[in-house]
């Protein structure tokens, strides 16, 4: 059985339209989800913690805008990575894949499995 631990990949926030003074995000309280590159460190931390304690695959989310972001999430144990920020920034997913392949070739990795969890070796065990 898979375990799903909620990390929304986004945080609640509020944006105000300076022209009208009105909140512009979705719900009646004027708040909504914010995401992007700034929340990636929280996602990396969460995935690293979950990867060290769970015996089930962890899927990462939060702030992925480059192939190196995917590599970072893999290095803390992610088995999969959501790429919504890339799509929102209109970056081609193919460019992301090319960047991952180039990194792996340059560093001598022949598969993501060989780099997955690499950073966990440098962190204290739980």
C-alpha positions as CSV (number, residue, x, y, z in Angstrom):
1,X,0.0,0.0,0.0
2,X,1.3,3.4,-0.9
3,X,1.5,6.1,1.7
4,X,0.7,9.7,0.7
5,X,2.1,12.4,3.0
6,X,0.7,15.8,2.1
7,X,3.2,18.4,1.0
8,X,1.3,20.7,-1.2
9,X,4.2,22.0,-3.2
10,X,2.7,25.3,-2.6
11,X,2.0,27.6,0.4
12,X,-1.0,29.8,1.1
13,X,-0.4,33.4,0.1
14,X,-2.1,36.6,-0.9
15,X,-1.5,38.9,-3.8
16,X,-3.0,42.4,-4.0
17,X,-3.7,44.2,-7.3
18,X,-2.1,47.6,-6.7
19,X,-4.5,49.3,-9.2
20,X,-7.7,48.2,-7.3
21,X,-6.4,47.2,-3.8
22,X,-8.3,43.9,-4.2
23,X,-6.9,40.5,-3.5
24,X,-6.5,38.6,-6.7
25,X,-6.1,34.9,-5.6
26,X,-8.9,32.4,-5.7
27,X,-10.9,31.9,-2.5
28,X,-13.3,34.3,-0.7
29,X,-10.7,35.3,1.8
30,X,-8.4,36.5,-1.0
31,X,-5.8,33.8,-0.5
32,X,-4.6,31.0,-2.7
33,X,-1.7,28.7,-3.4
34,X,1.6,30.1,-4.3
35,X,4.5,28.1,-5.7
36,X,7.6,28.5,-7.7
37,X,11.4,28.4,-7.3
38,X,11.3,30.1,-3.9
39,X,9.6,27.1,-2.2
40,X,12.0,24.5,-3.6
41,X,14.2,24.4,-0.5
42,X,11.2,23.5,1.6
43,X,10.3,20.8,-0.9
44,X,13.9,19.4,-0.9
45,X,13.9,19.3,2.9
46,X,10.5,17.5,3.0
47,X,11.5,15.0,0.4
48,X,14.9,14.3,2.1
49,X,13.1,13.7,5.4
50,X,10.4,11.5,3.9
51,X,13.0,9.5,1.9
52,X,14.9,8.7,5.0
53,X,11.9,7.3,7.0
54,X,9.5,5.9,4.4
55,X,9.9,2.6,2.6
56,X,7.6,3.7,-0.3
57,X,8.4,5.9,-3.3
58,X,8.4,9.7,-2.7
59,X,7.2,12.0,-5.4
60,X,8.6,15.5,-5.2
61,X,6.8,18.8,-6.0
62,X,7.6,22.4,-5.6
63,X,9.5,24.9,-7.6
64,X,11.0,22.8,-10.4
65,X,12.1,25.2,-13.2
66,X,15.2,23.4,-14.5
67,X,16.8,20.0,-15.0
68,X,19.1,20.6,-12.1
69,X,16.1,21.1,-9.8
70,X,15.0,17.6,-10.9
71,X,18.5,16.3,-10.1
72,X,18.4,17.9,-6.7
73,X,15.1,16.2,-5.8
74,X,16.5,12.9,-7.1
75,X,19.6,13.3,-5.0
76,X,17.4,13.5,-1.9
77,X,15.6,10.3,-2.8
78,X,12.6,11.4,-5.0
79,X,11.4,8.6,-7.3
80,X,9.4,11.1,-9.4
81,X,9.2,14.8,-9.8
82,X,6.2,17.0,-10.7
83,X,7.1,19.8,-13.1
84,X,4.2,22.3,-12.9
85,X,6.4,25.4,-12.4
86,X,8.2,24.6,-15.7
87,X,4.9,24.5,-17.5
88,X,3.7,27.7,-15.9
89,X,6.9,29.5,-17.0
90,X,6.4,28.1,-20.5
91,X,9.7,26.2,-20.4
92,X,9.7,23.2,-22.7
93,X,9.8,20.0,-20.8
94,X,12.1,18.6,-23.5
95,X,14.6,21.3,-22.6
96,X,14.5,20.1,-19.0
97,X,15.1,16.5,-20.1
98,X,18.0,17.6,-22.3
99,X,19.5,19.4,-19.3
100,X,19.2,16.3,-17.1
101,X,20.8,14.1,-19.8
102,X,23.7,16.6,-20.2
103,X,24.3,16.7,-16.5
104,X,24.3,12.9,-16.2
105,X,26.7,12.5,-19.2
106,X,29.0,15.2,-17.9
107,X,29.1,13.6,-14.4
108,X,29.3,10.0,-15.6
109,X,25.9,8.8,-14.4
110,X,24.3,6.3,-16.7
111,X,20.9,6.3,-15.0
112,X,19.0,8.4,-12.5
113,X,19.1,5.4,-10.1
114,X,22.9,5.9,-9.7
115,X,22.4,9.5,-8.4
116,X,19.1,8.9,-6.6
117,X,19.6,9.4,-2.8
118,X,23.2,10.5,-3.2
119,X,22.7,13.5,-0.9
120,X,21.2,11.3,1.8
121,X,24.7,9.9,2.5
122,X,25.7,13.3,3.8
123,X,22.7,13.7,6.1
124,X,22.3,12.2,9.6
125,X,20.2,9.0,9.5
126,X,16.8,9.1,11.2
